[in-house]
Amino acid sequence: MLTVRAYQLGVMLGGGLLPLLLERRAKAGREDPARLDERKARNMAPRPAGNLVWLHAASVGETRSALPLLADFLAARPDIHILITTGTRTSATLVGQLKHASFPDIDRLIHQYLPLDRPLWVKRFLDHWSPQLAIFVESELWPNLLLEMRRRNIPATLINGRLSEKSFKFWRRAKNSACALFGCFDMLLAQDDITAQRWQELGLKDIVSVGNLKLDAPPLNADASALNELRDALQNRPVWVAASTHSGEEDIIAECHWALRAMHPDLLCILVPRHPERGAEIAELLSRAGEKPPRRSAGTLPCAKHAFYIGDTLGEMGLYYRLGGLVFMGGSLVPHGGQNPLEAARLANAILSGPHIENFSAVYDMLDAEAGLARIGDARELVDTLDSLLRTPAKSQVLAENARACDARQGGARARTLAVLNELLARSHA
């Protein structure tokens, strides 16, 4: 418990600085100034009467994987409302973009920002919302929040749980703290057998391996008129998409693209940063090489003279994945850990990835085993592989078909997860 106690002491001593931290983050664009009070558990939305289920998803990836599950939950349980909390502006925007057509029970879904893990704010948050069930997605653990939930006997579960090798090594050195925090959950739902085994080795109980929610999601949507408009602008140019890129990666991608343009003069790179607010930064980076790329956020379209198009919008990845058929998954040329490749696979793309894929290793191994992925070690290999696929469309088509077939064979995690949630909710009324 020393690790948890040290954390709690640090929060207690530094708690007075948290409002200042929030203000600085707001000035930097990392917090929504209009909703800053929610991070202090103030000015919260009214709590609806009746049963309330609360789900916390840290960022966009977790939110996107959880939304189909929440839609199923609301459809199956007309007696509940769901509070979804997130920690980033992009994930809040994603929830805010939901429409009744794609999320029929949206009137029973409430979004709030999660307060920072200060005891006073945590207690105020739980006093206000008083959920009948708490659900956390993947791996984000806030000690003060979890321990206060346990003190109040709020039923809780961790879904789509993932424990990377790095995190496992940390928790193995702090087993008491691991048991204290993970023990706040009534059930631990692992997204794969590796995570379930690691939890067991930490001495945890009530573990079920139900599968990965990200393997069970529908294809990403795309606005039909926007897709037609962009296709018209491209005029059948060859395209590759650099998806969910991270800082330090765009420089490498730009160099690779210039090398490819020497062999494929009409080639366009659609560069989609993981964090859309980095669009201006990336445009500045490319301008130093003499390029003035149009940005999607500005409502502009690429024309024949443009080598790059910056997809700095949220919720349009389904649009970009329908354009070229060649997708490099970002976060993998730099030591970030990779991004989920299955959204690209579902839309018939040939997928390329760098060496850093630790966050999704099981998914990449699965695709690799089915010859549905091209792994590259460095920038030179990225250029060579893209060049080969551009010259031989049949190779690209085989990769894409293998990836889509592999993804189609997965599934069922959402139904299994929903069954556990219904059981836990029933227990809370027993």
C-alpha positions in Angstrom: 0.0 0.0 0.0 3.0 2.3 0.2 2.6 3.4 -3.4 -1.1 4.3 -2.9 -0.3 6.1 0.3 2.5 8.1 -1.2 0.1 9.1 -4.0 -2.5 10.2 -1.6 0.0 12.2 0.4 1.2 13.9 -2.7 -2.3 14.8 -3.7 -3.1 16.1 -0.3 0.1 18.3 -0.2 -0.3 19.5 -3.8 -4.1 19.7 -4.0 -4.1 23.5 -3.6 -2.2 23.7 -6.9 -4.7 21.7 -8.9 -7.0 24.7 -9.8 -3.9 26.5 -11.1 -3.0 23.4 -13.1 -6.4 23.4 -14.6 -6.2 27.1 -15.6 -2.8 26.5 -17.3 -4.2 23.5 -19.2 -7.2 25.6 -20.3 -4.9 28.3 -21.6 -2.9 25.6 -23.5 -6.1 24.3 -25.1 -6.1 21.0 -23.2 -9.2 21.8 -21.1 -12.5 23.3 -22.1 -12.6 26.7 -20.3 -16.4 26.7 -20.4 -16.6 23.4 -18.5 -13.6 23.8 -16.2 -15.8 23.6 -13.1 -16.7 20.0 -13.9 -13.1 19.1 -13.3 -13.7 20.3 -9.7 -17.1 18.6 -9.4 -19.0 21.9 -9.6 -21.8 23.1 -11.9 -22.6 19.5 -12.9 -25.6 18.5 -14.9 -28.7 17.6 -12.9 -28.9 13.9 -11.9 -31.9 12.2 -13.5 -34.2 10.3 -11.2 -34.0 6.5 -11.0 -31.1 4.2 -11.8 -27.9 5.7 -13.0 -25.0 3.7 -14.5 -21.7 5.6 -14.7 -19.0 4.7 -17.3 -15.6 6.4 -17.4 -13.6 6.3 -20.6 -10.3 8.2 -20.5 -9.9 9.3 -24.1 -11.1 8.9 -27.7 -10.1 5.2 -28.2 -11.8 4.1 -25.0 -14.9 6.2 -25.7 -15.3 4.9 -29.2 -15.1 1.3 -28.1 -17.6 1.8 -25.3 -20.3 3.7 -27.2 -21.8 0.6 -29.0 -21.9 -1.2 -25.7 -23.7 1.8 -24.1 -26.2 1.8 -26.9 -26.9 -1.9 -26.3 -27.2 -1.3 -22.6 -29.7 1.5 -22.9 -31.8 -0.4 -25.4 -31.9 -3.4 -23.1 -32.6 -1.4 -19.9 -35.2 1.4 -20.5 -35.1 2.0 -16.7 -31.6 3.5 -16.6 -29.7 6.6 -17.5 -26.0 6.5 -18.3 -23.5 9.1 -17.2 -20.3 8.9 -19.4 -17.2 10.8 -18.1 -14.1 11.4 -20.1 -10.8 13.3 -19.5 -10.1 14.9 -22.8 -11.7 17.5 -25.0 -11.5 15.3 -28.1 -13.5 12.5 -26.3 -16.0 15.1 -25.1 -16.4 16.3 -28.7 -16.9 12.7 -29.9 -19.8 12.2 -27.5 -21.2 15.6 -28.4 -21.3 14.7 -32.0 -23.7 11.7 -31.4 -27.0 11.9 -33.3 -30.3 10.3 -32.6 -30.1 8.3 -35.8 -27.0 6.5 -34.8 -27.6 6.5 -31.0 -31.4 6.2 -30.5 -31.4 6.6 -26.7 -29.2 9.6 -26.7 -31.7 11.4 -24.4 -30.7 9.0 -21.6 -26.9 9.6 -22.1 -25.2 12.4 -20.1 -21.6 13.5 -20.6 -19.5 15.2 -17.9 -15.7 15.6 -17.4 -14.3 13.5 -14.7 -13.1 15.6 -11.7 -9.4 15.5 -10.9 -8.5 12.9 -8.2 -8.7 15.3 -5.2 -10.6 13.8 -2.3 -13.0 16.8 -1.8 -13.8 16.8 -5.5 -14.2 13.0 -5.7 -16.7 13.0 -2.7 -18.7 15.9 -4.2 -18.9 14.1 -7.5 -20.1 10.8 -5.9 -22.5 12.7 -3.6 -24.1 14.3 -6.6 -24.3 11.3 -9.0 -24.7 8.4 -6.6 -24.5 5.7 -9.3 -25.9 2.2 -9.0 -23.0 0.8 -11.0 -19.6 2.2 -12.0 -17.8 1.0 -15.1 -14.2 1.9 -16.0 -12.7 1.2 -19.4 -9.3 -0.4 -20.0 -6.6 0.8 -17.6 -7.1 4.2 -16.0 -7.1 4.0 -12.2 -7.6 7.0 -9.9 -6.8 5.8 -6.3 -8.8 8.4 -4.3 -11.8 7.9 -6.6 -11.7 4.1 -6.5 -11.1 3.9 -2.7 -14.0 6.3 -2.1 -16.2 4.2 -4.3 -15.3 1.1 -2.4 -16.0 2.9 0.9 -19.5 3.7 -0.3 -20.0 0.1 -1.6 -20.7 1.2 -5.2 -20.7 -1.9 -7.4 -17.9 -1.5 -10.0 -16.3 -3.3 -12.9 -13.3 -2.8 -15.1 -14.2 -3.6 -18.7 -12.0 -4.2 -21.8 -9.1 -4.4 -19.3 -5.6 -4.3 -20.6 -2.4 -4.7 -18.6 0.7 -4.1 -20.8 4.0 -5.8 -20.0 5.4 -2.5 -18.7 2.4 -2.0 -16.4 2.6 -5.6 -15.2 6.2 -5.2 -14.2 5.3 -2.1 -12.2 2.4 -3.6 -10.4 4.4 -6.8 -9.7 6.7 -4.6 -7.7 3.7 -3.0 -5.9 1.4 -6.0 -5.3 -0.2 -4.6 -2.2 -1.2 -1.4 -4.1 -2.4 -3.5 -7.1 -4.6 -5.6 -4.8 -5.9 -2.4 -3.1 -6.9 -0.6 -6.3 -7.9 -3.5 -8.6 -9.7 -5.0 -5.6 -12.1 -2.0 -5.7 -13.8 -3.7 -8.7 -16.3 -6.5 -8.2 -15.4 -7.9 -11.6 -12.3 -7.6 -13.8 -13.1 -8.2 -17.5 -10.0 -8.8 -19.5 -9.8 -8.1 -23.2 -7.4 -11.0 -23.7 -6.0 -14.1 -21.9 -2.6 -12.4 -21.4 -4.1 -9.7 -19.3 -6.2 -12.2 -17.3 -3.1 -14.3 -16.6 -1.2 -11.2 -15.4 -4.0 -10.2 -13.1 -4.1 -13.7 -11.6 -0.3 -13.5 -11.0 -0.9 -10.3 -9.1 -3.2 -12.2 -6.8 -6.4 -10.6 -8.1 -9.8 -12.4 -8.2 -13.1 -12.3 -10.0 -11.4 -12.2 -13.4 -13.2 -13.1 -16.7 -11.6 -13.0 -20.2 -14.5 -11.8 -22.4 -12.6 -10.5 -25.4 -11.8 -7.1 -26.8 -14.6 -4.6 -27.4 -12.5 -3.0 -30.2 -12.8 -6.3 -32.1 -16.6 -6.1 -31.9 -17.2 -2.5 -33.1 -19.2 -1.6 -36.3 -17.4 0.1 -39.2 -16.8 3.8 -38.7 -19.4 6.0 -40.3 -18.7 8.6 -43.0 -20.9 11.4 -44.2 -21.9 10.4 -47.8 -21.8 14.0 -49.2 -18.5 14.7 -47.6 -17.1 11.5 -49.0 -18.3 12.3 -52.5 -16.9 15.8 -52.3 -13.5 14.6 -51.3 -13.4 11.9 -53.9 -14.3 14.5 -56.6 -11.4 16.7 -55.3 -8.9 13.8 -55.5 -9.8 12.9 -59.1 -8.6 9.3 -58.8 -5.1 10.3 -57.5 -3.2 7.6 -55.6 -3.5 8.1 -51.8 -2.1 6.8 -48.6 -3.3 7.7 -45.2 -1.0 8.2 -42.2 -3.5 7.6 -39.4 -3.4 8.7 -35.7 0.1 10.1 -35.9 2.0 11.4 -32.9 4.6 14.2 -32.3 7.9 13.3 -33.9 6.3 11.0 -36.4 5.1 13.6 -38.9 8.7 14.6 -39.7 9.5 11.0 -40.7 6.3 10.6 -42.6 7.0 13.8 -44.6 10.4 12.6 -45.6 9.0 9.2 -46.6 6.3 10.9 -48.7 8.8 13.2 -50.6 10.8 10.0 -51.4 7.6 8.3 -52.7 6.6 11.4 -54.7 9.9 11.0 -56.7 8.5 7.7 -57.9 4.8 8.5 -57.8 4.4 12.2 -58.7 0.7 12.4 -58.1 0.7 10.7 -54.8 -1.2 12.4 -51.9 -0.6 11.7 -48.2 -3.6 12.3 -46.0 -2.0 13.0 -42.6 -4.4 12.5 -39.7 -2.9 13.4 -36.3 -4.1 11.5 -33.2 -4.9 14.8 -31.6 -6.7 17.1 -34.1 -5.6 20.3 -32.3 -2.1 19.6 -33.6 -3.2 20.5 -37.2 -1.6 24.0 -37.1 1.6 22.6 -35.7 1.8 20.0 -38.5 1.0 22.6 -41.2 3.8 24.7 -39.9 6.2 21.8 -40.0 5.3 21.1 -43.6 5.5 24.7 -44.6 9.2 24.7 -43.7 9.7 22.3 -46.6 7.8 24.6 -48.9 4.4 22.9 -48.7 1.2 24.7 -47.9 -1.1 21.9 -47.1 -4.9 22.4 -46.9 -6.5 21.5 -43.6 -9.7 19.7 -43.2 -10.6 21.8 -40.1 -10.5 24.9 -42.3 -13.0 23.4 -44.8 -10.5 23.3 -47.6 -10.0 20.4 -50.1 -6.8 19.2 -51.7 -6.1 19.9 -55.4 -3.6 18.5 -57.9 -0.7 20.7 -56.6 -1.0 19.5 -53.0 1.3 16.7 -51.7 -0.4 16.6 -48.3 -3.8 17.0 -46.8 -4.2 17.4 -43.0 -7.2 15.6 -41.6 -7.3 17.6 -38.4 -11.0 16.9 -37.5 -12.6 14.6 -35.0 -15.0 11.8 -36.0 -14.1 11.6 -39.7 -11.6 8.7 -39.6 -14.2 6.7 -41.4 -14.1 9.2 -44.2 -10.3 9.0 -44.6 -10.3 5.1 -44.4 -12.6 5.0 -47.4 -10.3 6.9 -49.7 -7.1 5.2 -50.5 -6.9 1.6 -49.4 -3.4 2.1 -48.0 -3.1 3.0 -44.3 0.0 3.4 -42.1 -1.0 3.2 -38.4 0.7 6.0 -36.4 2.2 5.8 -33.0 4.3 3.0 -34.2 7.4 4.7 -35.8 8.0 6.5 -32.4 7.9 4.7 -29.1 4.2 5.4 -28.3 2.9 1.9 -28.5 0.8 2.0 -31.7 -2.9 2.5 -32.4 -5.9 0.2 -33.1 -5.6 -1.1 -36.7 -9.0 -2.8 -36.8 -11.0 0.3 -37.8 -8.9 0.4 -40.9 -9.2 -3.3 -41.5 -13.0 -3.2 -41.4 -13.0 -0.7 -44.3 -10.8 -2.8 -46.6 -7.4 -1.2 -46.2 -4.0 -2.6 -46.5 -2.4 -1.8 -43.2 1.3 -1.0 -42.5 2.8 -0.5 -39.0 6.1 0.4 -37.5 7.8 -1.6 -34.7 6.3 0.1 -31.7 2.9 -1.7 -31.2 3.0 -2.7 -27.6 -0.4 -1.2 -26.7 -2.1 -3.5 -29.2 0.4 -6.4 -29.5 -2.3 -9.1 -29.4 -4.3 -7.5 -32.2 -1.2 -7.0 -34.4 0.0 -10.5 -33.7 -3.5 -11.8 -34.8 -3.4 -9.8 -38.1 0.2 -10.8 -38.7 -0.6 -14.5 -38.3 -3.3 -14.1 -41.0 -1.0 -12.2 -43.4 -3.2 -9.1 -42.9 -0.5 -6.7 -42.0 2.8 -5.3 -43.4 5.3 -4.6 -40.5 8.1 -2.2 -41.3 11.2 -1.5 -39.1 12.0 2.0 -40.2 11.4 4.8 -42.6 13.3 3.2 -45.4 11.2 0.1 -45.2 8.0 2.2 -45.1 9.0 3.8 -48.4 9.9 0.5 -50.0 6.7 -1.2 -48.9 4.4 1.6 -49.9 6.2 1.8 -53.3 5.7 -2.0 -53.8 2.0 -1.8 -52.9 1.4 1.2 -55.1 3.0 -0.6 -58.0 1.3 -3.9 -57.4 -2.4 -3.2 -56.3 -3.0 -7.0 -56.1 -0.6 -7.2 -53.1 -2.5 -4.4 -51.4 -5.8 -6.1 -52.1 -4.6 -9.4 -50.6 -3.4 -7.6 -47.4 -6.7 -5.8 -47.1 -8.9 -8.9 -47.7 -6.9 -10.9 -45.2 -7.2 -8.2 -42.5 -10.9 -7.8 -43.1 -11.5 -11.6 -42.9 -9.5 -11.8 -39.7 -11.5 -9.0 -38.1 -14.8 -10.6 -39.2 -13.9 -13.8 -37.3 -13.7 -11.9 -34.0 -16.6 -10.6 -32.0 -18.9 -11.4 -29.1 -17.1 -9.3 -26.5 -19.9 -6.7 -26.4 -22.6 -9.3 -25.7 -20.5 -11.0 -23.0 -19.6 -7.7 -21.4 -23.2 -6.6 -21.4 -24.3 -9.8 -19.7 -21.9 -9.1 -16.8 -23.0 -5.5 -16.5 -26.7 -6.6 -16.3 -25.7 -9.1 -13.6 -23.9 -6.5 -11.6 -26.7 -4.0 -11.9 -29.2 -6.7 -10.7 -26.9 -7.4 -7.7 -27.0 -3.7 -6.7 -30.8 -4.0 -6.3 -30.6 -7.3 -4.4 
